């Protein structure tokens, strides 16, 4: 039983490191599109988030969960659906904090990212990568 707890902790830590790399992708693209290209903040946020989904799937598949499932399209579809739910949570938190509570956009995005990380880890552990 102790091994399972240790294995789960290691997976969570790896998931967190992958999440940090995804956050850099997400924030970098979001910032570029919002501040430089000047597109709508929610469109910029969604684009950054989706780019991070792609990099996070690949890194979590090979490193965090060591998946060799040959049904990559099915597995990615599961990961994508979970990420889309996460995107809804992400945009909802940003909207509530930024628009309704007048919190700085990037502070709201950091808070949203933390909540979504917890959602994504558990949903992917139990659904996407359950067989690995």
Number of C-alpha atoms within 10 A of each C-alpha: 6 7 8 9 10 11 12 13 12 13 19 19 13 17 23 18 16 21 24 15 16 23 21 14 20 25 20 13 21 25 18 15 19 17 13 9 11 11 14 12 15 14 13 22 23 20 16 23 25 20 16 23 24 15 16 23 20 13 20 21 20 11 14 21 20 13 17 12 13 8 9 12 10 12 18 18 13 17 22 18 12 21 26 17 13 22 20 13 17 25 19 13 21 26 19 13 19 17 13 10 11 11 15 12 14 14 13 21 20 16 14 21 23 12 14 20 19 14 16 19 18 13 18 20 17 11 14 23 21 11 11 11
